[in-house]
Amino acid sequence: MENNLEGYERKRVCGVASVLAILSFVAVFADGVFLDIMIRFRNENQFYDFGVTTSRVNHAMTPFWAVLFAGIAVFFVSLVVSVMKCGRLKEGGGVCMTWFDRIFAEAHLLLGICAACICAPAGWLLQNAYRHIRWLGLLTGAGNVSYSELIKTHAEISDEELLFSASMEIALAVILLALIALFELLIIHAFAKKLKNRGFWKGTFIGWLAVGIYHGLAQSEKTYRNLMIVLVLLTLVSATMVGAIAVLILIFVVVPKYFARYDAVKQGITEVASGNLEYKINLPGDGEFERLAEKVNSIAGAQQIAVSNELKNERMKTELITNVSHDLRTPLTSMITYVDLLENEGLDSPNAEEYLQVIDEKTKSLYKLTEDLFEAAKASSGDIPVSLETLDLRALTEQALGEFSDQLKERKLSVVFTPPEEPAMILGDGRLLYRIMENMLTNVGKYALEGSRVYINIDEEHKAGEPDMRIMTVKNISDAPLNIDTDELMNRFTRGDDARNTEGSGLGLAIARDLAAVMGGRFRVSIDGDLFKCVLMMPTGA
């Protein structure tokens, strides 16, 4: 896109060239009419004997011939310059167009022909004026007489009236010629702008109609019908000699393009069939081949996503088996070890009580893991009883914080709870909601940075076209670096510590997400550096 200075310079050059083109056109036309009068004078001199020689007339015509050719040269040069500089450049290429430039080219052509016809009366005015002024007699040596006086067609009027009449005719003719030249120049500029924008064909009525029909057929899914319509139209057009030539040209121009599109689609299908799912068919447009290419690209993209998901699921299955095996084997190994110690040392051993206590803890841990597994399976499948009722989310949060206060104090965690002023009523199942809060606060107690603060907020969200939601947000600073994706963290048996040094199954967040879903709510987590945030969204209750 041009800057203001370049645009001003371009406009100035175009304006100067346009003025020169108009002036040179007027001068050439007026000079040509005068030469026509002098040629007639030279030819009629042989019959009327005006007392001048042919060589004298030819000599008088020489400077007018020079003016004529010089004017023609100036006209064409200035016309070319004005055409090259017309139109303000726009970003992305092309030039800006006015309402006049957007008129169909056929209309411009018709208007130009009509305007050119006005040159005839302008030429008649100049001829009439040249006949009655005495320039011709003075230039050729015939005396101080006009051409009409020499051929005895001079009216009996005074010289002052004759001069005034001729001057008015010349002035009117010059004004008409200047207006005609200006109008024709605007039409030429309109043609030039269409060409600069590469839209001359679309700028014609025939082109506009043909493009409209083409797009209408191209966007239609009825390929057989469209093909039959095109073939019938081509048959009718080719019935004439001109139409047959046009159809042949059209065939040689269009058919290779269609075969190129066909080859591109065929190549794409071959690549996808061979397993190259990343191959894309690049066909701009909205025709039949373009839509087919888009569908092939969609199939390849969907297949690529399916393969990626399958690989991800296989990896997750492997990790699931590994994690379950680890979490089951750890308590079982401890239990077997301490049972062996009891067998070797006997129940009367002073360490027997300690061994039994460890076995009891590992048994409970194993039971908790098994219970979490069953609950995760039921929650993810939706096969879990749900009893929805109106509950106060603020009261439930305060109750859960009271029950987990000792666990949080052990980690020196300070809870900053910002409850709403009024009860936060939601629609949910009290038992399932408590389990979600238990998982959230247990997660905080295990993984929050010791001695840090935990922020809990309850807000309300209103969105047009969606039910109102209560939002409970729990934020804490993680003790370990969170180099993990949130989607992966929500998977089962995934923990924030890769070493799996903390107690737990890694099912808590996944269970919370599934339990919220069966109650019509949503649960999600987000990570921003070391900031870990859990968000529970539940529909509001009456």
KOLBADO-871533 format. One record per residue (C-alpha): residue in three letters; x, y, z. Coordinates in Angstrom, 1 decimal, padded with zeros to 4 digits. Example, Ala and Ser with C-alpha at 12.3 -4.5 7.8 and 13.67 -1.06 7.14 Angstrom:
BEGIN
BATI:aa:east:north:up
BATI:Ala:012.3:-004.5:007.8
BATI:Ser:013.7:-001.1:007.1
//
This chain:
BEGIN
BATI:aa:east:north:up
BATI:Met:000.0:000.0:000.0
BATI:Glu:001.4:003.4:-001.0
BATI:Asn:002.1:006.2:001.5
BATI:Asn:000.5:009.6:001.4
BATI:Leu:003.5:011.2:-000.5
BATI:Glu:003.6:008.5:-003.1
BATI:Gly:-000.2:008.7:-003.5
BATI:Tyr:000.0:012.5:-004.0
BATI:Glu:002.8:012.2:-006.6
BATI:Arg:000.9:009.5:-008.5
BATI:Lys:-002.3:011.5:-008.5
BATI:Arg:-000.4:014.7:-009.6
BATI:Val:001.3:012.9:-012.5
BATI:Cys:-002.0:011.3:-013.6
BATI:Gly:-003.7:014.7:-013.4
BATI:Val:-001.1:016.5:-015.5
BATI:Ala:-001.0:013.7:-018.1
BATI:Ser:-004.8:013.7:-018.3
BATI:Val:-004.9:017.5:-018.9
BATI:Leu:-002.3:017.2:-021.6
BATI:Ala:-004.2:014.3:-023.2
BATI:Ile:-007.4:016.4:-023.3
BATI:Leu:-005.7:019.6:-024.6
BATI:Ser:-003.8:017.6:-027.3
BATI:Phe:-007.0:015.8:-028.4
BATI:Val:-008.8:019.2:-028.8
BATI:Ala:-005.8:020.7:-030.6
BATI:Val:-005.5:017.7:-033.0
BATI:Phe:-009.2:017.6:-033.7
BATI:Ala:-009.4:021.4:-034.4
BATI:Asp:-006.2:021.2:-036.5
BATI:Gly:-007.5:018.3:-038.4
BATI:Val:-010.7:020.1:-039.3
BATI:Phe:-008.8:023.1:-040.5
BATI:Leu:-006.5:020.9:-042.6
BATI:Asp:-009.7:019.4:-044.1
BATI:Ile:-010.9:022.9:-045.1
BATI:Met:-007.5:023.7:-046.6
BATI:Ile:-007.5:020.5:-048.6
BATI:Arg:-011.0:021.3:-050.0
BATI:Phe:-009.7:024.8:-050.8
BATI:Arg:-006.8:023.4:-052.7
BATI:Asn:-009.0:021.0:-054.7
BATI:Glu:-011.7:023.7:-055.5
BATI:Asn:-009.0:026.2:-056.5
BATI:Gln:-008.8:024.3:-059.8
BATI:Phe:-012.4:025.1:-060.6
BATI:Tyr:-013.0:028.5:-059.0
BATI:Asp:-009.4:029.9:-059.7
BATI:Phe:-008.9:031.7:-056.4
BATI:Gly:-005.7:033.3:-057.8
BATI:Val:-003.3:031.1:-055.7
BATI:Thr:-001.0:028.3:-056.7
BATI:Thr:-001.2:024.7:-055.4
BATI:Ser:002.4:025.0:-054.1
BATI:Arg:001.4:028.1:-052.1
BATI:Val:-001.5:026.2:-050.5
BATI:Asn:000.7:023.2:-049.7
BATI:His:003.3:025.4:-048.2
BATI:Ala:000.7:027.0:-046.0
BATI:Met:-000.5:023.6:-044.8
BATI:Thr:003.0:022.4:-043.7
BATI:Pro:003.0:023.9:-040.2
BATI:Phe:-000.5:022.5:-039.6
BATI:Trp:000.6:019.1:-040.6
BATI:Ala:003.5:019.5:-038.1
BATI:Val:001.1:020.5:-035.4
BATI:Leu:-001.2:017.6:-036.2
BATI:Phe:001.6:014.9:-035.9
BATI:Ala:003.1:016.6:-032.8
BATI:Gly:-000.3:016.7:-031.2
BATI:Ile:-001.0:013.1:-031.9
BATI:Ala:002.4:012.1:-030.4
BATI:Val:001.7:014.2:-027.2
BATI:Phe:-001.8:012.7:-027.0
BATI:Phe:-000.6:009.1:-027.0
BATI:Val:002.3:009.7:-024.7
BATI:Ser:000.2:011.6:-022.1
BATI:Leu:-002.6:009.0:-022.5
BATI:Val:-000.2:006.1:-021.7
BATI:Val:001.2:008.0:-018.7
BATI:Ser:-002.3:008.8:-017.3
BATI:Val:-003.4:005.2:-017.8
BATI:Met:-000.2:003.9:-016.0
BATI:Lys:-000.7:006.3:-013.1
BATI:Cys:-004.5:006.1:-012.7
BATI:Gly:-006.0:004.6:-009.6
BATI:Arg:-004.8:004.7:-005.9
BATI:Leu:-002.8:001.6:-005.0
BATI:Lys:-004.4:-000.6:-002.3
BATI:Glu:-002.9:-003.1:000.1
BATI:Gly:-002.5:-006.6:-001.4
BATI:Gly:-002.2:-005.3:-005.0
BATI:Gly:-004.5:-003.7:-007.5
BATI:Val:-006.0:-000.2:-007.3
BATI:Cys:-009.1:001.4:-005.7
BATI:Met:-012.2:001.7:-007.9
BATI:Thr:-015.0:004.2:-007.9
BATI:Trp:-018.7:003.5:-008.6
BATI:Phe:-018.1:004.6:-012.2
BATI:Asp:-015.2:002.2:-012.6
BATI:Arg:-017.5:-000.7:-011.5
BATI:Ile:-020.0:-000.2:-014.3
BATI:Phe:-020.0:-003.1:-016.8
BATI:Ala:-017.5:-002.7:-019.6
BATI:Glu:-020.2:-003.1:-022.2
BATI:Ala:-022.0:-000.1:-020.7
BATI:His:-018.7:001.9:-020.8
BATI:Leu:-018.2:000.9:-024.4
BATI:Leu:-021.7:002.0:-025.4
BATI:Leu:-021.4:005.3:-023.5
BATI:Gly:-018.0:005.9:-025.2
BATI:Ile:-019.5:005.3:-028.7
BATI:Cys:-022.4:007.7:-027.9
BATI:Ala:-020.0:010.4:-026.6
BATI:Ala:-017.8:009.9:-029.7
BATI:Cys:-020.8:010.6:-031.9
BATI:Ile:-021.0:014.1:-030.4
BATI:Cys:-017.7:014.9:-032.1
BATI:Ala:-019.7:015.2:-035.4
BATI:Pro:-021.6:018.3:-034.4
BATI:Ala:-018.5:019.7:-032.8
BATI:Gly:-016.7:019.2:-036.1
BATI:Trp:-019.5:020.9:-038.0
BATI:Leu:-019.3:023.9:-035.7
BATI:Leu:-015.6:024.2:-036.4
BATI:Gln:-016.0:023.8:-040.1
BATI:Asn:-018.7:026.5:-040.2
BATI:Ala:-016.5:028.8:-038.2
BATI:Tyr:-013.4:028.2:-040.3
BATI:Arg:-015.4:028.9:-043.5
BATI:His:-016.5:032.4:-042.3
BATI:Ile:-013.2:033.7:-040.9
BATI:Arg:-010.5:035.1:-043.1
BATI:Trp:-007.5:033.1:-041.9
BATI:Leu:-007.6:030.9:-045.0
BATI:Gly:-007.3:033.7:-047.5
BATI:Leu:-004.5:035.4:-045.6
BATI:Leu:-002.5:032.1:-045.2
BATI:Thr:-002.8:031.1:-048.9
BATI:Gly:-002.4:034.6:-050.4
BATI:Ala:-005.9:034.8:-051.7
BATI:Gly:-006.5:038.1:-049.9
BATI:Asn:-008.4:039.3:-046.9
BATI:Val:-011.4:037.1:-047.7
BATI:Ser:-013.0:034.1:-046.1
BATI:Tyr:-013.5:030.7:-047.7
BATI:Ser:-017.3:031.3:-048.0
BATI:Glu:-016.7:034.6:-049.8
BATI:Leu:-014.5:032.9:-052.3
BATI:Ile:-017.0:030.3:-053.1
BATI:Lys:-019.9:032.8:-053.1
BATI:Thr:-021.7:031.3:-050.1
BATI:His:-021.1:034.2:-047.7
BATI:Ala:-024.2:035.7:-046.1
BATI:Glu:-024.8:039.4:-046.2
BATI:Ile:-023.8:040.2:-042.6
BATI:Ser:-021.3:042.5:-041.1
BATI:Asp:-017.7:041.5:-040.3
BATI:Glu:-018.3:042.1:-036.6
BATI:Glu:-021.3:039.7:-036.6
BATI:Leu:-019.4:037.1:-038.6
BATI:Leu:-016.4:037.2:-036.2
BATI:Phe:-018.7:037.0:-033.2
BATI:Ser:-020.6:034.1:-034.6
BATI:Ala:-017.4:032.2:-035.6
BATI:Ser:-015.9:032.8:-032.1
BATI:Met:-018.9:031.4:-030.4
BATI:Glu:-018.9:028.4:-032.6
BATI:Ile:-015.2:027.7:-032.0
BATI:Ala:-015.7:028.2:-028.2
BATI:Leu:-018.7:025.8:-028.1
BATI:Ala:-016.9:023.2:-030.2
BATI:Val:-013.8:023.4:-027.9
BATI:Ile:-015.9:023.0:-024.8
BATI:Leu:-017.8:020.0:-026.4
BATI:Leu:-014.5:018.4:-027.4
BATI:Ala:-012.9:018.9:-024.0
BATI:Leu:-015.9:017.3:-022.3
BATI:Ile:-015.9:014.4:-024.7
BATI:Ala:-012.2:013.9:-024.2
BATI:Leu:-012.7:013.9:-020.4
BATI:Phe:-015.5:011.4:-020.5
BATI:Glu:-013.6:009.1:-022.9
BATI:Leu:-010.6:009.4:-020.7
BATI:Leu:-012.6:008.3:-017.6
BATI:Ile:-013.8:005.3:-019.6
BATI:Ile:-010.3:004.4:-020.6
BATI:His:-009.2:004.7:-016.9
BATI:Ala:-012.0:002.4:-015.9
BATI:Phe:-010.9:-000.2:-018.4
BATI:Ala:-007.3:000.2:-017.1
BATI:Lys:-008.3:-000.2:-013.5
BATI:Lys:-010.2:-003.4:-014.3
BATI:Leu:-007.1:-004.8:-016.0
BATI:Lys:-004.9:-003.7:-013.1
BATI:Asn:-007.2:-005.5:-010.6
BATI:Arg:-007.1:-008.6:-012.9
BATI:Gly:-010.9:-008.4:-013.1
BATI:Phe:-011.7:-007.2:-016.6
BATI:Trp:-013.6:-010.4:-017.4
BATI:Lys:-015.6:-010.2:-014.3
BATI:Gly:-016.2:-006.5:-015.0
BATI:Thr:-018.1:-007.3:-018.1
BATI:Phe:-021.8:-008.3:-018.1
BATI:Ile:-021.1:-011.4:-020.0
BATI:Gly:-018.2:-012.3:-017.6
BATI:Trp:-020.4:-011.5:-014.6
BATI:Leu:-023.1:-013.7:-015.9
BATI:Ala:-020.7:-016.5:-016.8
BATI:Val:-019.0:-016.4:-013.4
BATI:Gly:-022.4:-016.5:-011.7
BATI:Ile:-023.5:-019.5:-013.7
BATI:Tyr:-020.1:-021.2:-013.1
BATI:His:-020.2:-020.7:-009.3
BATI:Gly:-023.9:-021.8:-009.2
BATI:Leu:-023.0:-025.0:-010.9
BATI:Ala:-019.7:-025.4:-009.0
BATI:Gln:-021.4:-025.1:-005.6
BATI:Ser:-024.1:-027.5:-006.5
BATI:Glu:-023.6:-031.2:-005.4
BATI:Lys:-025.5:-032.5:-008.4
BATI:Thr:-022.5:-033.2:-010.6
BATI:Tyr:-024.3:-035.2:-013.3
BATI:Arg:-026.9:-032.5:-013.8
BATI:Asn:-024.3:-029.8:-014.0
BATI:Leu:-022.3:-031.7:-016.5
BATI:Met:-025.4:-032.2:-018.7
BATI:Ile:-026.2:-028.5:-018.5
BATI:Val:-022.7:-027.5:-019.6
BATI:Leu:-022.6:-030.0:-022.4
BATI:Val:-026.0:-028.8:-023.8
BATI:Leu:-025.0:-025.2:-023.6
BATI:Leu:-021.7:-025.9:-025.4
BATI:Thr:-023.6:-027.8:-028.1
BATI:Leu:-026.0:-024.9:-028.7
BATI:Val:-023.2:-022.3:-028.7
BATI:Ser:-021.1:-024.4:-031.2
BATI:Ala:-023.9:-024.4:-033.7
BATI:Thr:-022.5:-021.2:-035.2
BATI:Met:-019.0:-020.7:-036.7
BATI:Val:-018.1:-018.1:-034.1
BATI:Gly:-019.6:-020.2:-031.3
BATI:Ala:-017.7:-023.3:-032.5
BATI:Ile:-014.4:-021.4:-032.4
BATI:Ala:-015.2:-020.0:-028.9
BATI:Val:-016.1:-023.5:-027.7
BATI:Leu:-012.8:-024.9:-029.0
BATI:Ile:-010.8:-022.1:-027.3
BATI:Leu:-012.8:-022.8:-024.1
BATI:Ile:-012.0:-026.5:-024.3
BATI:Phe:-008.3:-026.0:-024.8
BATI:Val:-008.2:-023.5:-021.9
BATI:Val:-010.5:-025.0:-019.3
BATI:Val:-010.1:-028.8:-019.8
BATI:Pro:-006.4:-028.9:-019.0
BATI:Lys:-007.1:-027.0:-015.7
BATI:Tyr:-009.8:-029.6:-014.8
BATI:Phe:-007.5:-032.5:-015.5
BATI:Ala:-004.8:-030.8:-013.4
BATI:Arg:-007.3:-030.7:-010.5
BATI:Tyr:-008.2:-034.3:-011.1
BATI:Asp:-004.6:-035.4:-011.1
BATI:Ala:-004.0:-033.4:-007.8
BATI:Val:-007.0:-035.2:-006.1
BATI:Lys:-005.8:-038.6:-007.5
BATI:Gln:-002.3:-038.0:-006.2
BATI:Gly:-003.7:-037.1:-002.8
BATI:Ile:-005.9:-040.2:-002.6
BATI:Thr:-002.9:-042.3:-003.6
BATI:Glu:-000.7:-040.7:-000.9
BATI:Val:-003.3:-041.2:001.8
BATI:Ala:-004.0:-044.8:000.8
BATI:Ser:-000.2:-045.5:001.0
BATI:Gly:-000.2:-044.3:004.6
BATI:Asn:001.1:-040.7:004.2
BATI:Leu:-001.6:-039.1:006.4
BATI:Glu:000.2:-035.7:006.5
BATI:Tyr:-000.2:-035.2:002.8
BATI:Lys:-002.6:-032.3:002.0
BATI:Ile:-004.3:-031.5:-001.4
BATI:Asn:-004.0:-027.8:-002.0
BATI:Leu:-006.8:-026.7:-004.4
BATI:Pro:-008.2:-023.2:-003.8
BATI:Gly:-011.8:-022.6:-004.9
BATI:Asp:-015.2:-024.1:-004.3
BATI:Gly:-015.8:-026.4:-007.2
BATI:Glu:-016.5:-030.1:-007.3
BATI:Phe:-012.8:-031.1:-007.2
BATI:Glu:-012.1:-028.6:-004.5
BATI:Arg:-014.8:-030.1:-002.3
BATI:Leu:-013.6:-033.6:-003.0
BATI:Ala:-010.0:-032.5:-002.1
BATI:Glu:-011.3:-031.0:001.2
BATI:Lys:-013.1:-034.3:002.1
BATI:Val:-010.0:-036.3:001.3
BATI:Asn:-007.9:-033.9:003.5
BATI:Ser:-010.6:-034.3:006.3
BATI:Ile:-010.4:-038.1:006.1
BATI:Ala:-006.6:-038.0:006.3
BATI:Gly:-006.8:-035.6:009.2
BATI:Ala:-009.3:-037.7:011.0
BATI:Gln:-007.3:-040.8:010.4
BATI:Gln:-004.2:-039.1:011.7
BATI:Ile:-006.0:-038.0:014.8
BATI:Ala:-007.3:-041.5:015.3
BATI:Val:-003.8:-043.0:015.0
BATI:Ser:-002.4:-040.4:017.4
BATI:Asn:-005.2:-041.1:019.9
BATI:Glu:-004.6:-044.9:019.6
BATI:Leu:-000.9:-044.4:020.3
BATI:Lys:-001.7:-042.2:023.2
BATI:Asn:-004.2:-044.8:024.6
BATI:Glu:-001.7:-047.6:024.2
BATI:Arg:000.8:-045.5:026.1
BATI:Met:-001.7:-044.7:028.8
BATI:Lys:-002.7:-048.4:029.1
BATI:Thr:001.0:-049.3:029.6
BATI:Glu:001.4:-046.5:032.2
BATI:Leu:-001.8:-047.6:033.8
BATI:Ile:-000.7:-051.2:034.2
BATI:Thr:002.7:-050.0:035.4
BATI:Asn:001.2:-047.6:038.0
BATI:Val:-001.4:-050.1:039.2
BATI:Ser:001.2:-052.8:039.5
BATI:His:003.5:-050.4:041.5
BATI:Asp:000.7:-049.2:043.8
BATI:Leu:-000.5:-052.8:044.5
BATI:Arg:002.9:-054.3:044.9
BATI:Thr:004.2:-051.7:047.4
BATI:Pro:001.7:-052.5:050.2
BATI:Leu:001.7:-056.2:049.4
BATI:Thr:005.5:-056.3:049.5
BATI:Ser:005.5:-054.6:052.9
BATI:Met:002.7:-057.0:054.2
BATI:Ile:004.6:-060.1:053.0
BATI:Thr:007.9:-058.8:054.5
BATI:Tyr:006.3:-058.2:058.0
BATI:Val:004.4:-061.5:057.9
BATI:Asp:007.7:-063.3:057.3
BATI:Leu:009.2:-061.4:060.2
BATI:Leu:006.4:-062.5:062.4
BATI:Glu:006.7:-066.1:061.4
BATI:Asn:010.5:-066.0:062.0
BATI:Glu:010.3:-064.1:065.4
BATI:Gly:007.0:-065.4:066.6
BATI:Leu:004.1:-063.5:068.1
BATI:Asp:006.0:-063.3:071.4
BATI:Ser:008.6:-061.0:069.8
BATI:Pro:008.9:-057.5:071.3
BATI:Asn:008.5:-056.2:067.7
BATI:Ala:005.3:-058.1:067.0
BATI:Glu:003.1:-055.2:067.8
BATI:Glu:005.0:-052.8:065.5
BATI:Tyr:004.9:-055.4:062.7
BATI:Leu:001.1:-055.9:063.1
BATI:Gln:000.6:-052.1:063.1
BATI:Val:002.5:-051.8:059.7
BATI:Ile:000.5:-054.8:058.3
BATI:Asp:-002.7:-053.1:059.4
BATI:Glu:-001.7:-049.8:057.7
BATI:Lys:-000.7:-051.5:054.5
BATI:Thr:-004.0:-053.5:054.5
BATI:Lys:-006.0:-050.3:054.9
BATI:Ser:-004.0:-048.7:052.1
BATI:Leu:-004.6:-051.6:049.8
BATI:Tyr:-008.3:-051.5:050.7
BATI:Lys:-008.4:-047.8:049.9
BATI:Leu:-006.7:-048.3:046.6
BATI:Thr:-009.2:-051.1:045.7
BATI:Glu:-012.1:-048.9:046.7
BATI:Asp:-010.8:-046.0:044.6
BATI:Leu:-010.5:-048.3:041.6
BATI:Phe:-014.1:-049.5:041.9
BATI:Glu:-015.3:-045.9:042.4
BATI:Ala:-013.3:-044.6:039.5
BATI:Ala:-014.8:-047.3:037.2
BATI:Lys:-018.3:-046.6:038.3
BATI:Ala:-017.9:-042.8:038.1
BATI:Ser:-016.4:-042.9:034.6
BATI:Ser:-019.2:-045.2:033.3
BATI:Gly:-021.9:-043.1:035.0
BATI:Asp:-023.2:-046.2:036.8
BATI:Ile:-023.5:-044.6:040.2
BATI:Pro:-026.6:-043.6:042.1
BATI:Val:-027.2:-039.8:042.1
BATI:Ser:-029.7:-038.1:044.4
BATI:Leu:-029.9:-034.4:043.4
BATI:Glu:-031.0:-031.9:046.0
BATI:Thr:-030.5:-028.2:046.8
BATI:Leu:-027.4:-027.8:048.9
BATI:Asp:-025.4:-024.9:050.4
BATI:Leu:-021.9:-025.0:048.8
BATI:Arg:-020.6:-022.5:051.4
BATI:Ala:-021.7:-024.7:054.3
BATI:Leu:-020.3:-027.9:052.7
BATI:Thr:-017.0:-026.1:052.1
BATI:Glu:-016.8:-024.9:055.8
BATI:Gln:-017.6:-028.5:057.0
BATI:Ala:-014.9:-030.1:054.8
BATI:Leu:-012.3:-027.5:055.9
BATI:Gly:-013.2:-028.3:059.5
BATI:Glu:-012.6:-032.0:059.0
BATI:Phe:-009.3:-031.5:057.2
BATI:Ser:-008.0:-028.8:059.5
BATI:Asp:-005.6:-031.1:061.3
BATI:Gln:-004.1:-032.6:058.1
BATI:Leu:-003.6:-029.0:056.8
BATI:Lys:-002.1:-027.8:060.0
BATI:Glu:000.5:-030.7:059.9
BATI:Arg:001.8:-029.1:056.7
BATI:Lys:001.5:-025.6:058.1
BATI:Leu:-000.9:-024.6:055.4
BATI:Ser:-003.0:-021.5:056.0
BATI:Val:-006.4:-021.5:054.4
BATI:Val:-007.8:-018.2:053.1
BATI:Phe:-011.5:-018.8:052.5
BATI:Thr:-013.6:-016.1:050.9
BATI:Pro:-017.2:-017.2:051.2
BATI:Pro:-020.1:-015.3:049.7
BATI:Glu:-022.2:-013.1:052.0
BATI:Glu:-025.3:-015.2:051.3
BATI:Pro:-025.7:-019.0:051.1
BATI:Ala:-024.4:-020.4:047.8
BATI:Met:-027.2:-022.8:046.8
BATI:Ile:-026.4:-025.5:044.2
BATI:Leu:-028.1:-028.6:042.8
BATI:Gly:-026.1:-031.7:043.6
BATI:Asp:-025.6:-034.9:045.6
BATI:Gly:-024.3:-034.3:049.1
BATI:Arg:-022.3:-037.6:049.3
BATI:Leu:-020.7:-037.1:045.9
BATI:Leu:-019.9:-033.4:046.5
BATI:Tyr:-018.2:-034.3:049.8
BATI:Arg:-016.1:-036.9:048.0
BATI:Ile:-015.0:-034.2:045.4
BATI:Met:-014.1:-031.8:048.2
BATI:Glu:-012.3:-034.6:050.1
BATI:Asn:-010.2:-035.3:047.0
BATI:Met:-009.4:-031.6:046.4
BATI:Leu:-008.3:-031.0:050.0
BATI:Thr:-006.4:-034.3:050.2
BATI:Asn:-004.6:-033.2:047.1
BATI:Val:-003.8:-029.9:048.7
BATI:Gly:-002.5:-031.6:051.9
BATI:Lys:-000.2:-033.9:049.9
BATI:Tyr:001.2:-031.6:047.3
BATI:Ala:001.0:-028.0:048.5
BATI:Leu:004.2:-026.2:049.5
BATI:Glu:004.6:-026.5:053.2
BATI:Gly:004.1:-023.3:055.1
BATI:Ser:002.2:-021.6:052.2
BATI:Arg:-001.3:-020.3:051.9
BATI:Val:-004.3:-022.0:050.2
BATI:Tyr:-007.0:-019.8:048.7
BATI:Ile:-010.6:-021.0:048.4
BATI:Asn:-013.2:-018.8:046.7
BATI:Ile:-016.9:-019.3:045.8
BATI:Asp:-018.3:-017.2:043.0
BATI:Glu:-021.2:-017.1:040.6
BATI:Glu:-021.1:-017.2:036.8
BATI:His:-023.8:-016.0:034.4
BATI:Lys:-023.7:-016.7:030.7
BATI:Ala:-026.3:-016.1:028.1
BATI:Gly:-028.0:-019.2:026.9
BATI:Glu:-026.4:-021.4:029.7
BATI:Pro:-027.6:-022.2:033.2
BATI:Asp:-026.1:-020.2:036.1
BATI:Met:-023.2:-021.8:037.8
BATI:Arg:-021.6:-021.7:041.2
BATI:Ile:-017.8:-021.8:041.0
BATI:Met:-015.6:-023.1:043.8
BATI:Thr:-011.9:-022.4:043.2
BATI:Val:-009.0:-023.9:045.2
BATI:Lys:-005.5:-022.5:044.6
BATI:Asn:-002.2:-023.5:046.1
BATI:Ile:001.5:-023.4:045.4
BATI:Ser:002.9:-026.8:044.5
BATI:Asp:005.7:-028.3:046.6
BATI:Ala:007.3:-030.0:043.5
BATI:Pro:007.8:-028.6:040.0
BATI:Leu:004.7:-029.1:037.9
BATI:Asn:006.3:-030.3:034.6
BATI:Ile:003.1:-032.0:033.4
BATI:Asp:000.2:-031.2:031.1
BATI:Thr:-003.2:-030.6:032.7
BATI:Asp:-004.9:-033.2:030.5
BATI:Glu:-002.3:-035.8:031.5
BATI:Leu:-002.7:-034.9:035.2
BATI:Met:-006.4:-035.6:034.9
BATI:Asn:-005.6:-039.2:033.8
BATI:Arg:-006.0:-042.0:036.2
BATI:Phe:-003.0:-043.0:038.3
BATI:Thr:-001.2:-039.8:037.4
BATI:Arg:000.5:-037.9:040.2
BATI:Gly:002.2:-034.6:040.5
BATI:Asp:005.3:-036.3:041.7
BATI:Asp:006.8:-038.6:039.1
BATI:Ala:008.8:-040.5:041.8
BATI:Arg:005.4:-041.5:043.4
BATI:Asn:006.8:-041.0:046.9
BATI:Thr:003.5:-039.8:048.4
BATI:Glu:000.6:-041.9:049.5
BATI:Gly:-002.3:-042.2:047.1
BATI:Ser:-003.6:-043.8:044.0
BATI:Gly:-003.5:-040.9:041.6
BATI:Leu:-007.2:-041.3:041.0
BATI:Gly:-008.5:-038.4:043.1
BATI:Leu:-008.7:-035.7:040.3
BATI:Ala:-010.1:-038.2:037.7
BATI:Ile:-012.8:-039.3:040.2
BATI:Ala:-013.7:-035.7:041.0
BATI:Arg:-014.1:-034.9:037.3
BATI:Asp:-016.4:-037.9:036.7
BATI:Leu:-018.5:-037.3:039.8
BATI:Ala:-019.0:-033.6:038.9
BATI:Ala:-020.1:-034.7:035.4
BATI:Val:-022.7:-037.2:036.6
BATI:Met:-024.3:-034.3:038.7
BATI:Gly:-024.4:-032.0:035.7
BATI:Gly:-021.3:-030.0:036.7
BATI:Arg:-017.8:-029.6:035.5
BATI:Phe:-014.4:-030.0:037.2
BATI:Arg:-011.1:-028.9:035.7
BATI:Val:-007.5:-028.1:036.8
BATI:Ser:-005.1:-025.5:035.5
BATI:Ile:-001.3:-024.9:036.0
BATI:Asp:000.5:-021.6:035.9
BATI:Gly:004.1:-022.2:036.8
BATI:Asp:003.9:-023.6:040.4
BATI:Leu:000.4:-022.3:040.9
BATI:Phe:-002.1:-025.2:040.9
BATI:Lys:-005.8:-024.5:040.6
BATI:Cys:-008.8:-026.7:040.9
BATI:Val:-012.2:-025.4:039.7
BATI:Leu:-015.5:-027.0:040.5
BATI:Met:-018.6:-025.7:038.7
BATI:Met:-022.1:-026.7:039.8
BATI:Pro:-025.5:-025.5:038.6
BATI:Thr:-027.3:-023.2:041.0
BATI:Gly:-030.2:-024.4:043.0
BATI:Ala:-033.4:-022.6:044.1
//
